[in-house]
């Protein structure tokens, strides 16, 4: 398994890629624009090419994460329009950067009926993919939620309903599994048997080969808390043993893992890369 990190893009995306590589990151996730803005100026083609070529030269798979504002499940017409436009823009940016995937949160479901919510989400994704053109569904990675409030996509059944509909439309979207979100929702990730059971359930609902990226984050709150708070590797409820178990699981051995940690850079990145790599060594 390739182990990497989310790198902040305070300067340029190419500098973020270089920063991650310099710390020993084997894959990288970046924001392709401000995560707190709906739209930004288009990517400079030269800057995008520099980032794309650097990641390629380093052999470092690159992923992007969309703005946090996107809500594909909303029933508010204006918020839906903005979300569709923003997702289309993010897909275009990801394609320009040569990204292997564009990760997005799904959003919320204010209705009780998950099938209606899935239909609404798929319609929004399909519109965004049409706007994005060739960059469409092939790059899209939907991220599971921790289940707080009315957020959609904490259960694998909810995710599976969306993927089934996207497949029917020929939009082969993938899944980004956030370990903190999964554990907070109630999917136990603390040991080998637990990981096997979770992956059995995931594949049963979403299909084999759907998982294309891991967000390897420990969980600051207990199993089933529905609270999304990342902890450093080994410091949370999943624990060091849970990540060793993840790294022993053959079904995720070819899936890249990136960590999204709070704290001061570079200390947080150096320490968490070291911890997860030690877990990989122990798993072998």
C-alpha positions in Angstrom: 0.0 0.0 0.0 1.2 3.5 -0.9 1.1 5.8 2.1 0.8 9.6 1.8 -0.8 12.7 3.1 -3.0 15.7 2.3 -0.6 18.5 1.5 -1.6 22.1 2.0 -1.2 24.3 -1.1 -0.1 27.6 0.5 2.1 28.3 -2.5 1.4 26.3 -5.6 0.1 22.7 -6.2 3.5 21.8 -7.5 5.2 23.0 -4.3 2.7 21.0 -2.3 3.6 17.9 -4.3 7.3 18.6 -3.7 6.7 19.2 0.0 5.0 15.8 0.4 7.6 14.0 -1.6 10.4 15.6 0.5 8.8 14.1 3.6 8.6 10.6 2.1 5.0 10.7 1.1 4.3 8.0 -1.6 1.0 9.5 -2.8 -0.6 12.9 -2.2 -3.9 14.7 -1.9 -4.4 18.4 -2.5 -7.1 21.0 -2.8 -7.3 22.2 -6.4 -8.8 25.5 -5.2 -9.8 27.0 -1.9 -12.0 24.5 0.0 -14.0 27.4 1.4 -15.0 29.0 -1.9 -17.6 28.0 -4.5 -15.5 28.9 -7.5 -12.1 30.3 -8.2 -10.1 31.5 -11.2 -9.3 28.7 -13.6 -6.1 26.8 -13.0 -3.1 28.3 -14.8 -2.3 25.8 -17.5 1.5 26.2 -16.9 1.1 25.7 -13.1 -1.2 22.7 -13.7 1.3 21.1 -16.1 4.1 21.7 -13.6 2.2 19.9 -10.8 1.1 17.1 -13.1 4.6 16.5 -14.5 6.3 16.6 -11.1 3.8 14.0 -9.7 4.4 11.8 -12.7 8.2 12.1 -12.5 8.1 11.2 -8.9 5.8 8.3 -9.5 3.4 9.8 -6.9 -0.3 9.2 -7.5 -2.2 12.5 -7.0 -5.7 13.0 -5.8 -7.7 16.2 -5.2 -10.4 17.0 -2.7 -13.4 19.2 -3.5 -14.6 22.3 -1.5 -16.4 21.5 1.7 -19.4 23.7 0.6 -20.7 21.1 -1.9 -24.0 19.4 -0.9 -25.2 17.0 -3.5 -28.2 15.9 -1.4 -29.7 19.3 -0.8 -33.3 20.1 -1.6 -32.5 23.9 -1.8 -32.5 24.8 -5.5 -29.8 27.5 -5.2 -27.5 25.4 -3.1 -28.0 22.5 -5.5 -27.1 24.7 -8.5 -24.0 26.0 -6.8 -23.0 22.4 -5.8 -23.4 21.1 -9.3 -21.4 23.9 -10.8 -18.7 23.6 -8.2 -18.4 19.8 -8.6 -18.1 20.2 -12.4 -15.3 22.8 -11.9 -13.5 20.4 -9.4 -13.6 17.6 -11.9 -12.1 19.8 -14.6 -9.4 20.9 -12.3 -8.6 17.3 -11.3 -8.3 16.2 -14.9 -5.9 19.2 -15.6 -3.7 18.0 -12.7 -3.7 14.4 -13.9 -5.4 13.3 -10.7 -6.4 9.7 -10.3 -9.5 10.8 -8.4 -11.5 13.8 -7.2 -12.9 13.1 -3.7 -16.1 14.8 -2.6 -18.4 14.7 0.4 -21.9 13.8 -0.6 -23.8 16.2 1.7 -27.1 15.9 3.6 -30.5 14.3 3.2 -33.2 16.3 4.8 -35.8 13.7 3.9 -36.3 10.3 5.6 -36.4 8.3 2.4 -32.9 7.2 1.4 -34.0 6.2 -2.1 -35.3 9.6 -2.8 -32.1 11.1 -1.5 -30.0 8.7 -3.7 -32.0 9.8 -6.8 -31.4 13.4 -6.0 -27.7 12.9 -5.4 -27.3 11.0 -8.6 -29.1 13.6 -10.7 -26.8 16.3 -9.3 -23.7 14.2 -10.0 -24.9 13.4 -13.6 -25.4 17.1 -14.3 -21.9 17.9 -13.0 -20.4 15.2 -15.1 -22.2 16.5 -18.2 -20.8 20.0 -17.5 -17.3 18.6 -16.9 -17.3 16.7 -20.2 -14.6 14.0 -20.5 -13.5 14.7 -17.0 -16.8 13.3 -15.7 -17.6 10.3 -13.6 -14.3 8.4 -14.2 -12.5 10.7 -11.7 -15.3 11.0 -9.1 -14.7 9.4 -5.6 -17.6 9.7 -3.2 -16.5 9.8 0.5 -18.4 8.1 3.3 -19.7 10.2 6.1 -19.6 9.9 9.9 -23.4 10.0 10.1 -23.8 13.2 12.1 -27.2 14.9 11.8 -28.8 14.4 8.4 -25.5 13.6 6.5 -25.9 11.0 3.8 -23.5 8.1 3.1 -22.6 6.8 6.5 -24.1 3.4 5.8 -22.8 1.2 2.9 -26.4 0.6 1.9 -26.9 4.3 1.2 -23.6 4.5 -0.7 -24.5 1.4 -2.7 -27.8 2.9 -3.7 -26.0 5.8 -5.2 -23.3 3.7 -7.0 -26.0 1.4 -8.5 -27.7 4.3 -10.0 -24.5 5.9 -11.3 -23.5 2.6 -12.8 -26.8 2.5 -14.7 -25.9 5.9 -16.2 -22.5 4.7 -17.2 -20.7 6.9 -14.6 -18.2 4.6 -12.9 -17.6 6.6 -9.8 -15.5 5.1 -7.0 -15.4 5.2 -3.2 -13.0 6.9 -0.8 -13.3 5.3 2.6 -12.4 7.5 5.4 -11.5 5.3 8.4 -12.4 8.0 11.0 -15.8 8.5 9.4 -16.4 4.8 9.1 -15.5 4.0 12.8 -17.5 7.0 14.0 -20.5 5.8 12.1 -20.3 2.3 13.7 -18.1 0.2 11.4 -15.6 -1.4 13.8 -12.0 -1.1 12.4 -10.1 -2.1 15.4 -8.8 -5.5 14.3 -8.3 -8.0 11.5 -11.7 -9.7 11.9 -13.4 -6.3 12.1 -11.7 -5.2 8.9 -12.7 -8.3 7.1 -16.3 -7.9 8.2 -16.4 -4.2 7.1 -14.9 -5.0 3.7 -17.4 -7.9 3.2 -20.2 -5.5 3.9 -18.8 -2.7 1.7 -18.3 -5.1 -1.2 -21.8 -6.6 -0.7 -23.4 -3.1 -0.9 -21.1 -1.2 -3.3 -19.4 -3.9 -5.4 -15.9 -5.2 -5.7 -13.3 -2.8 -7.0 -15.2 0.2 -5.8 -12.7 1.3 -3.2 -10.0 3.4 -4.8 -8.6 5.6 -2.0 -8.4 5.4 1.8 -8.4 8.4 4.1 -6.3 6.8 6.9 -7.3 8.8 9.9 -7.7 7.7 13.5 -10.9 8.6 15.3 -10.9 10.8 18.3 -14.3 9.6 19.5 -15.6 6.1 20.3 -17.2 3.6 17.8 -20.6 4.7 16.7 -20.3 8.2 18.2 -21.2 9.9 14.8 -18.6 12.5 15.6 -16.1 13.4 12.8 -12.9 14.3 14.6 -9.6 13.0 13.3 -6.9 11.8 15.6 -3.2 11.0 14.9 -2.5 7.4 13.9 -2.6 5.3 17.1 -4.0 8.0 19.3 -7.7 7.4 18.7 -10.4 4.7 19.0 -9.1 2.7 16.0 -5.7 2.5 17.5 -2.3 1.4 16.1 -3.5 -2.2 16.0 -6.5 -1.2 13.8 -4.1 0.3 11.2 -1.8 -2.7 11.3 -4.9 -4.9 10.6 -5.8 -2.6 7.7 -2.3 -3.0 6.2 -2.6 -6.8 6.5 -5.9 -6.9 4.6 -5.1 -8.1 1.0 -8.2 -6.4 -0.4 -6.8 -3.0 0.3 -3.1 -3.7 -0.4 -3.3 -1.9 -3.8 -5.4 1.0 -2.5 -3.4 4.2 -1.8 -3.9 5.8 1.7 -3.6 9.5 2.5 -3.8 11.0 6.0 -5.5 14.2 6.9 -4.2 15.4 10.2 -4.6 18.6 12.2 -1.5 20.1 13.8 1.5 22.1 12.8 3.3 21.2 9.6 5.7 19.6 9.1 5.7 17.9 12.5 2.2 16.4 12.1 3.1 15.1 8.6 6.5 13.7 9.6 5.1 11.9 12.6 2.0 10.4 11.0 3.8 9.2 8.0 6.3 7.5 10.3 3.6 5.9 12.4 1.7 4.5 9.4 4.9 3.3 7.7 5.9 1.5 11.0 2.5 -0.1 11.0 3.1 -1.3 7.5 6.5 -2.7 8.4 4.9 -4.5 11.4 2.1 -5.9 9.2 4.6 -7.4 6.8 
